[in-house]
Amino acid sequence: MPSPTVLVVPAYREAGRVGVVVRAALALGLDLDVLVIDDGSPDRTSAEARHAGATVVRHPFNLGYGCALHTGYCYALRSGYQRVLQMDADGQHEAAMLPRLVAGLDQGADVVIGSRYLEGQRPPSSLARRIGTRLFAWVATRWTGVRITDPTSGFQGLSHRALASVVNDGFPEDYPDTDVLVQHHRRGLRILEVPVRMHARLGGTSMHRGARVAYYGYKMMLTLLLLPVRRATPLRAPDTVARLS
């Protein structure tokens, strides 16, 4: 019997860091399983994660952060997990903050977002990213009616209702951020932010860097503008998710 909760950790080229993250999460004694989605890493990410105690699912080649998360969600739903926690493999997210996500789910929230802007010293970031975060935080807050300060946070907890909701063909393959939060709200899911500590990455390369920041802003605004008219794909039967859950 698996634990009711699984921690999904998307990882790409995170050898030297992912093992530390997995061991720190398991050491908390939260009765959770750890699932690392290796997104086609050419290094020892898979071997290091497995040696640290995680179950590993590996993409044959790099598909993107959103695809890695979606693989983790599908695995969790089909394996019968009732809750999903998620964190990055680069050391930015602090495993000791995971109980705060669990507490939010225990309070009845469907989506719990760990925000770096509600407590303590914020990790350093570029001016462009800070501006983008404030813009999309404002958009998410206005659209959902819930104060959201950290819409790009990958440190989250999902209830079973939220898990069933994200297993769909329209989940973003690259940047699942503000648009996904808005979709959660439109599906009637309760969103809650909790304060957490975050740190600078221990290594590797951020997906929000250089010209990608501009592309992220363009893509996210376009996605949000299309949300009101977007429809689910007709290629999947409407009861598929219900059968899986």
N, C-alpha and C positions, 0 to 999 in steps of 0.2 A: 504494500500500500504506500503510495507516495504521500509526502506531506501535503496538507491543504494549500500550501503556499510555495510558489517557485519564484526565485530571483532570476530575472532574465538580464544577461550582460552581453550586449553586442560588442564585438571586438574586431579590430582590423589592425594588424601589425602592432600588437600590444605585448609582445614577449618582453619580459623584464618587469611588467607591471600587472598583468592580468592575474598572475598567481598570488600576488600580494592582496589584490582585491577579493579574490575568492576565499582565501584563508581568513581574511578579516571578517567577511560576512558569515562564514560558517562558525567562527569563534564566538559569535554573539549568543548562540544557543536559542535562536528564534524558531526552531523546528521548521526550517525551510530547506528546500532543495535549490541548488544553484545550476542554472543552465547557461552556458556560454555559447553564443552564436558566433563562430569564427567566419567572418565575411571574406573568405578566400585569401587569408593571410599567407604570404610567402615565407614567414619566419616560423618560430616554434610556439606561436600563440596557442594552438590546439593542445600540443603536448604539455605545455606549462599549466594550462587550465585544468586538464584532466589529472595531472599529477597533484594539483592542489585540492582535488576533491569534487570538481564540477563534472556534470554531464556536458558533452560537447556535441553540437551539431555544426557541421562545416559546409559552407557553400563552396562549390567547385571553383568559383572565381568571384571577384568583388562585385557585389550587386548594389551596395549603398546602405546607409544607416537605417533608413526606413524599412528596406527589405529585410535586413537582419532582425529588426524588432518584430516585423510581421511574422517571420519564421518562428520566432520565440513565442508569439501569441498563439499561432496555430498549434504548435507543439503543446503548449500549456492547456489549451482548450481540449484537444484530443486526448490528452493524458489525464484529464479529470481534475486538474487543479482548480481550486475555488477562488484563489487570489493570485495576482501577479505583482511583484515589485520589480522595478527596473533601475539600473544604474550603469554608468559608463565604466569602461575597463582601464581608463587612463590615470586613475587615482584622484581625479578631480572631486568625485563624490565620496563622502566619508561614510564608511559602513556603519559607524556608531549612530548615524542619524536614521537608519532603517526603522528602528522602533517608533519613530515619529510618524512614518508613513503607515505603519501597522495601526497605531493609535487612531489616526484619521479614518481608516477603514472601519475600525471598531466602533467609531462614532456614527457610522451610517453613510459616510461619503462613498461615492462610486469611483471618483478620480481624485487622488491626493497628489498635489504638486509640491515638491520640496523647493522652496524659494530661497535663494542666496541673498535676497534684498530685504529680508525681514529681520535679520539678526546678524550681529557681528560684522567683521571686516569682509568686504566683498573681494573676491579674487580679481586680479587685474584683467582688463579687457581693453580693446581698441575703442577709440572715439566712435567710429562707425558702428561698431556692435552695440555700444551703449545707446546710441541714438535709435538704432533699429529696435532694440529691446523695449525702450520706452514707447515707441510708436505702436508696436504690436501688443504691448501690455495695455495701452489705452484702447486699442481696437477690441482686444479680447474682453476687457472689462465692460466696455459699452455694449458689446454684443451679448454677453452672457449674463450681465447684471451681477457678477461676482467679481470682487476685487482680485485681479491677477497681476502680480508684479514681475513674474519670471516665466513668460510664455515659452521660452526656449529650453526650459529645464528638462533634462532627460532623467531626472531623479523623481520617480513617480510610483504610485501604487494604484492598482486597478481592482475593483470588485469583479465578481463573476459576470454581472450585467455589463460592465464596461468591457470586460474581456470579450464577451460574445459580440459586442458592438464593433470592436476594432478588427475582427476577423472578417474582412470583406475585400472585394476586388479593388475598391477605391482608395485603400490606404496608401499614403504617399510613399514613394520609393526612396526619397532622399531626405526631405526636411519635414518630419511630422511634428509640427509645433502648434501655432495659433489656429490653423485650420482644423486640426483634430480636436482642439479644445472647444471650438465653436460647434463642431459636429456632435460632441458629447452633450453639449447644452441642448441642441436641437432635438436630441433623442431622449431628453428628459432625465439625464444623469446628473447627480449632484456633484459639484466640483468644490474642492476645498484646498486652500494653500496652507502649508505649515512652514515655519522657519527652520532652516537647516544651515549648517556650515559647509562651505565648499572651498576648494583650494585650487591653486594653479596646477595644471597638468604636470604629471611626473615626467612626461616625455611624449614622443610622437607628435603628430600634426593635427591641429584642429580642423574640422570640416568647415568652420566659419572663419575663413582666412582670406586675405588678399581680395582679389576680384570676386571671390565666391560670396562675399558679404553683399555686394551689389546684386548678384544673381539671386541670392536668397530673398532679398527685399522685393525684387521684381516678381519672382515666382510666387511668393507668399501673397502679395497684393492681388495678383491675377487669380490665384486660387480662391481667395476670399470673395472677390467680386463675382466669381462663377458659382459659389456655393448655393445661392438661392435658386438657381435653375438647374443645378446638377442632379442627375438621376442615377439610380443604381443600374449596373450593367444588366441587360436582359439575358445574358448568357448563363446566369446562375439562378437556380430555382429559389424562390423567396423563403422556402422552409429549410434551406441547407444549414444555416447557422443554428436553427432550432434543433435539427437532428444532431448536430455536433455537440450541442450543449446539453 
